[in-house]
Amino acid sequence: MKLVYIFIFFYNEIKQLKANILIYLRAFNQIKLSNFFCLLSLENIKSEHLKKGNFLIFLNKIKRNYFTNQIKYKDTENILVDLLVDHTEYVMINLLIARELQCFVKKPVICFVYNKDYKTKLIANQFGFENIIYIKKENIFKKFSYFLKAIKIFEKVKKEKKYNNFKLSNIEIGKMALENFFRFNKNFYGKGEAFFKILNLSKSCLYFNFFKNICIKKKVSHLVIGENQFLPHRVIFNLCLKNKIKVFTRFGDAFSGIKIRVYKNYSDRYSHKEKYSKKVMNYYTKELSKNKNNLDNLYQKQKKYLI
């Protein structure tokens, strides 16, 4: 069976490599190369290509309204901002939250983005955030080594309950992997599920070891994150709470309104974003009970979103 898993692993890697090559070819077709040597620096090509047209206007507006000189923010601890979701609204909202948070806590901001996500990097730069950690896709050898480790682990935790309870450094790696499996590979449940459970387990272990070092070495005091489920976000979220890092996670959108929940305790890691604390509930109950009209108005506003 091990050989079957290994064969499927390399088959998927070859498919991904083929897809990446096609993406590069499309990128080169879209960009007019001024000379052959530009081929040696795809990042510069991509960045310059993006700084045109409507996107350039968009960047200039951000800089004009939200740029903050980071020189005045010097501290031993940092605000970490997750920009790994490839969606402009997610990126903008997280950066806006980070900017407002920075005004209160007076700490420097560190963003992490995928290595080839030039658009997100440019948007972050317009806020003045130049300190960026680039998340590179691991090479096939490292991924394969983690995959082999995951096979060994899986042999001991094949039963779903044991798999779910598997931990590293008291972090629920198995539960994270299973959550990701049911989100993205649930169609393989029952038939062929073993490979994808092993694959998700290997990803969880890899992300755990990578982000564990960031949380410790970068001396993070606050995390701003939009998505706190599925890999790699679940690993980042749980690791930060385990290390007593305050997590600011948002829900809602620009249309319905942006809300923020602050997580402080590791015990709340699976608590829903929209769950209010007793303190907040008691406050609103007390305030709204003073005037029945306020309660009716609040009900009517919420009713509009339900219709």
Secondary structure, 3 states (H helix, E strand, C coil): CHHHHHHHHHHHHHHHHHHHHHHHHHHHHHCCCCCHHHHHCHHHHHHHHHCCHHHHHHHHHHHHHHCCCHHHCCCCCEEEEECCCCCHHHHHHHHHHHHHHHHHHCCCEEEEEECCCHHHHHHHHHCCCCCEEEECCCCHHHHHHHHHHHHHHHHHCCCHHHHHHCCECCECHHHHHHHHHHHHCHHHCCCCHHHHHHHHHHHHHHHHHHHHHHHHHCCEEEEEECCCCCCCHHHHHHHHHHCCCEEEEEEEECCCEEEEEEECCHHHCCCCCCCCCHHHHHHHHHHHHCCHHHHHHHHHHHHHHHC
